């Protein structure tokens, strides 16, 4: 029977092979284990196997997991990677280490104001709607620098880079075009903010293409935890 530890090893191997093929170092690419809808026991299994970065999409589910695993898994780095409504920003500001889906000034201001005293600034990524799909969140490429300027002025936020969810397609040419555009925007952002170091793109089905086009963080869920099922908390 294949275990979560086995799948983690396989995911790291895929990252290493992709990095080698692109003349990159595997250590420069962070594996983010997407644990949404997965039970606490799966997260603990991954933690025991050495995984430290975990991503959650839903505020209430994430809140429950962060609270429940605080003692047993003290070194987890929690990433919020889902859509965030204004009335739930306080939870993310208080409990998470990263927020990947920032696309509005209003959310940035609320996260900054609600970050508790004594915590390091919240790491944030600007979400780019690279596929220009109406159903997806994110700013346009033209609006990226304006939002970055707002974030840069907020003391309780640290701008780390960009995040995107490219078109779900098996068409390699389209994948490559969107990944190339994202990498170009990432380099453009770095020119203005040299400390930017994160390009969060690539998932279980396209991590090789993402790594080939400069991703520094891949978000892997099903390849580690198996297919998702509804989780009731």
BELHU-V156687 format. One record per residue. N is the residue number from 1. RES is the residue in one letter. SS is DSSP state (h for helix, s for strand, l for the rest). PHI is phi in degrees with one decimal (none if undefined). Layout:
n-><N;N>
res-><RES;RES>
ss-><SS;SS>
phi-><PHI;PHI>
This chain:
n-><1;2;3;4;5;6;7;8;9;10;11;12;13;14;15;16;17;18;19;20;21;22;23;24;25;26;27;28;29;30;31;32;33;34;35;36;37;38;39;40;41;42;43;44;45;46;47;48;49;50;51;52;53;54;55;56;57;58;59;60;61;62;63;64;65;66;67;68;69;70;71;72;73;74;75;76;77;78;79;80;81;82;83;84;85;86;87;88;89;90;91;92;93;94;95;96;97;98;99;100;101;102;103;104;105;106;107;108;109;110;111;112;113;114;115;116;117;118;119;120;121;122;123;124;125;126;127;128;129;130;131;132;133;134;135;136;137;138;139;140;141;142;143;144;145;146;147;148;149;150;151;152;153;154;155;156;157;158;159;160;161;162;163;164;165;166;167;168;169;170;171;172;173;174;175;176;177;178;179;180;181;182;183;184;185;186;187;188;189;190;191;192;193;194;195;196;197;198;199;200;201;202;203;204;205;206;207;208;209;210;211;212;213;214;215;216;217;218;219;220;221;222;223;224;225;226;227;228;229;230;231;232;233>
res-><X;X;X;X;X;X;X;X;X;X;X;X;X;X;X;X;X;X;X;X;X;X;X;X;X;X;X;X;X;X;X;X;X;X;X;X;X;X;X;X;X;X;X;X;X;X;X;X;X;X;X;X;X;X;X;X;X;X;X;X;X;X;X;X;X;X;X;X;X;X;X;X;X;X;X;X;X;X;X;X;X;X;X;X;X;X;X;X;X;X;X;X;X;X;X;X;X;X;X;X;X;X;X;X;X;X;X;X;X;X;X;X;X;X;X;X;X;X;X;X;X;X;X;X;X;X;X;X;X;X;X;X;X;X;X;X;X;X;X;X;X;X;X;X;X;X;X;X;X;X;X;X;X;X;X;X;X;X;X;X;X;X;X;X;X;X;X;X;X;X;X;X;X;X;X;X;X;X;X;X;X;X;X;X;X;X;X;X;X;X;X;X;X;X;X;X;X;X;X;X;X;X;X;X;X;X;X;X;X;X;X;X;X;X;X;X;X;X;X;X;X;X;X;X;X;X;X;X;X;X;X;X;X>
ss-><l;l;l;h;h;h;h;h;h;h;h;h;h;h;h;h;h;h;h;h;h;l;l;l;l;h;h;h;l;s;s;s;s;s;l;l;l;l;l;h;h;h;h;h;h;h;h;h;l;l;l;l;s;s;s;s;l;l;h;h;h;h;h;h;h;h;h;h;l;l;l;l;l;l;l;l;s;s;s;s;l;l;l;l;l;h;h;h;h;h;h;h;h;h;h;l;l;s;s;s;s;s;l;l;h;h;h;h;h;h;h;h;h;h;l;l;l;l;l;l;l;s;s;s;s;s;s;s;l;l;l;l;l;l;l;l;l;l;s;l;h;h;h;h;h;h;h;h;h;h;h;h;l;l;l;l;s;s;s;s;s;s;s;s;l;l;l;l;l;l;l;h;h;h;h;h;h;h;h;h;h;h;h;h;h;h;h;h;h;h;h;h;l;l;l;l;l;s;s;s;l;l;l;l;l;l;h;h;h;h;h;h;l;l;l;l;s;s;s;s;l;h;h;h;h;l;l;l;l;l;l;l;l>
phi-><none;-77.4;-98.7;-60.9;-61.1;-61.9;-66.9;-62.4;-60.3;-65.9;-63.5;-64.6;-64.7;-60.9;-63.4;-62.6;-66.5;-64.2;-64.1;-61.8;-65.2;-105.4;56.2;-118.2;-96.0;-60.8;-65.9;-86.2;-121.5;-85.8;-90.1;-105.3;-83.2;-86.3;-105.7;-60.2;66.2;-96.6;-71.6;-56.4;-62.3;-68.3;-65.0;-61.7;-61.1;-67.4;-63.2;-61.2;-78.0;111.7;-73.8;-123.3;-100.2;-129.1;-115.7;-122.8;-100.8;-117.5;-60.7;-67.0;-63.8;-62.8;-58.5;-63.4;-71.4;-57.5;-67.6;-68.8;-100.4;-58.6;-83.8;-76.8;-130.7;-68.5;-103.5;-66.2;-104.6;-94.6;-114.4;-94.6;-126.4;-111.2;-66.6;-128.7;-87.2;-58.7;-76.8;-120.9;-64.9;-62.4;-64.2;-65.4;-62.5;-87.2;-113.3;-98.5;-96.6;-133.7;-135.8;-94.6;-115.1;-75.9;-141.7;-139.3;-56.2;-59.2;-67.6;-59.9;-64.6;-67.2;-60.9;-63.0;-70.2;-98.7;-70.1;-63.7;-60.3;98.0;-92.7;-66.2;-54.9;-74.2;-74.0;-130.8;-120.4;-81.0;-86.5;-103.9;-86.1;-70.6;-87.5;58.8;-83.5;-59.7;-78.4;-103.2;-81.8;124.0;-87.4;-78.3;-58.9;-68.3;-95.8;-58.2;-68.7;-65.1;-68.3;-60.5;-64.2;-62.8;-59.8;-61.7;-88.1;-98.4;-68.4;-98.0;-125.0;-121.7;-73.6;-103.8;159.2;-123.4;-136.7;-155.5;-119.6;-63.5;-57.1;-78.1;-150.9;-94.7;-77.3;-62.1;-61.2;-67.6;-56.0;-61.8;-62.6;-71.2;-63.6;-62.9;-64.1;-63.0;-64.7;-62.1;-64.9;-60.3;-66.2;-63.9;-65.6;-63.9;-62.8;-89.7;-126.1;-61.3;-80.0;-61.2;-140.7;-127.9;-122.3;-90.1;-155.1;107.1;-133.3;-53.9;-88.3;-138.6;-63.0;-63.4;-63.9;-63.6;-63.0;-62.0;-109.5;97.5;-58.6;-111.1;-152.0;-111.4;-103.1;-115.6;-115.9;-63.1;-69.7;-104.9;-103.0;85.4;-64.5;-79.8;-129.5;-57.3;-114.9;-107.6;-104.0>
